[in-house]
Amino acid sequence: MRSKHQKKLRITEKDFLLANRRAAREEDIALHGRPTSFRKALHKSKKIYDRKKSKKQFLASIKE
C-alpha cells in the first residue's frame, strides 16, 4: 500500500521526447563507435562582404 505522502510518477510528453532522443543518441554511438554531431557549421569565406563584421571593425576603430 502507498502512504498518503507518496507521489505518483507521471511521464509527460517532454520527458518522453527527452528519453527518446537520449535512446536515439545512444543507439547512434553504439552504431558508429563515437558520438555524431548533426550541427556542423559551414565554413564562412573571408572574401565575401560581411556587413556585421565590417560594422564591428568600424565601431572598434572609432572607440580607439
C-alpha positions in Angstrom: 0.0 0.0 0.0 1.0 3.6 -0.7 1.3 6.1 2.1 -0.6 9.4 1.9 2.5 11.4 1.1 3.9 9.2 -1.7 3.6 10.9 -5.2 2.5 9.0 -8.3 5.1 9.4 -11.0 3.7 10.8 -14.3 5.6 10.7 -17.6 4.9 13.9 -19.5 5.3 14.4 -23.2 8.5 16.4 -22.6 10.0 13.5 -20.6 9.0 11.0 -23.3 10.7 13.1 -26.0 13.9 13.6 -24.0 14.1 9.9 -23.2 13.5 9.1 -26.9 16.3 11.5 -28.0 18.7 10.0 -25.5 18.0 6.5 -26.6 18.5 7.5 -30.3 21.8 9.1 -29.4 23.0 6.1 -27.5 22.0 3.9 -30.5 24.0 6.1 -32.9 27.0 6.0 -30.6 26.8 2.2 -30.5 26.3 2.0 -34.2 29.2 4.3 -35.2 31.5 3.8 -32.2 31.7 7.5 -31.4 29.2 10.4 -30.9 28.0 12.0 -34.1 27.2 15.7 -34.5 24.4 17.0 -36.6 25.1 20.7 -36.2 28.1 21.2 -38.4 28.9 24.9 -39.0 29.7 25.7 -42.6 33.0 27.5 -43.3 32.4 31.2 -43.9 34.6 32.6 -46.7 36.6 35.7 -45.7 36.3 37.1 -49.2 32.6 37.6 -49.0 31.2 41.0 -47.9 30.1 40.8 -44.3 28.1 43.9 -43.1 28.1 42.7 -39.5 31.8 42.1 -39.3 32.7 45.4 -41.1 30.4 47.3 -38.7 32.1 45.7 -35.7 35.5 46.6 -37.0 34.4 50.2 -37.8 32.9 50.7 -34.3 36.1 49.2 -32.7 38.3 51.7 -34.7 36.2 54.6 -33.5 36.5 53.7 -29.8 40.3 53.6 -30.0 
